[in-house]
Structures are given as structure tokens and as C-alpha cells.
Amino acid sequence: MSRKSKFIASVVAASKEDIPALPFQRGAARKAMFARNKAQTPERKRA
């Protein structure tokens, strides 16, 4: 799925919810996602 398709799908899904998340509320979820991804990826060895 392309980035554009993912974005459109997320907007459609959010619009179907009872109370859509406000832009400042989505920021916390986004930061949490980045933190999870960073915690899951092993650190690379630097030469």
C-alpha cells in the first residue's frame, strides 16, 4: 500500500469514529509509535 493510500485509509477510518482525534492528540500517539519502533530496532555497531 502506498503512503498516499495509507493516509487516505487512516483519514477515512478516523472519520468513521464517534469522536475523531484532534491534531494535537495525534501527536502523542505518533511519538509513542516512534518510541516503540526505536525500542524494537537493535542498535547498529559503528565502525
C-alpha positions as CSV (number, residue, x, y, z in Angstrom):
1,M,0.0,0.0,0.0
2,S,1.4,3.4,-1.0
3,R,1.9,6.2,1.5
4,K,-1.0,8.1,-0.1
5,S,-3.3,5.1,0.2
6,K,-2.4,4.6,3.8
7,F,-3.0,8.2,4.6
8,I,-6.4,8.2,2.9
9,A,-7.4,5.0,4.7
10,S,-6.4,6.4,8.0
11,V,-8.4,9.6,7.4
12,V,-11.5,7.6,6.4
13,A,-11.1,5.3,9.4
14,A,-10.8,8.3,11.7
15,S,-13.8,10.0,10.2
16,K,-15.9,6.9,10.9
17,E,-15.1,7.0,14.7
18,D,-17.5,8.7,17.0
19,I,-15.0,11.4,18.2
20,P,-12.1,11.9,15.7
21,A,-8.8,12.7,17.3
22,L,-7.7,16.3,17.2
23,P,-4.4,17.1,15.6
24,F,-2.7,17.8,19.0
25,Q,-3.9,14.5,20.3
26,R,-2.5,12.5,17.4
27,G,1.0,13.9,18.1
28,A,1.2,11.9,21.4
29,A,0.3,8.6,19.6
30,R,2.8,9.4,16.9
31,K,5.6,10.0,19.4
32,A,4.7,6.7,21.2
33,M,4.8,4.8,17.8
34,F,8.3,6.2,17.1
35,A,9.5,5.3,20.6
36,R,8.2,1.7,20.2
37,N,9.9,1.4,16.8
38,K,13.2,2.7,18.2
39,A,13.0,0.3,21.2
40,Q,12.4,-2.6,18.9
41,T,15.3,-2.0,16.5
42,P,18.7,-3.1,17.7
43,E,21.4,-0.5,17.7
44,R,23.9,-0.7,14.9
45,K,27.6,-1.1,15.5
46,R,29.5,1.9,14.4
47,A,33.0,1.5,12.9
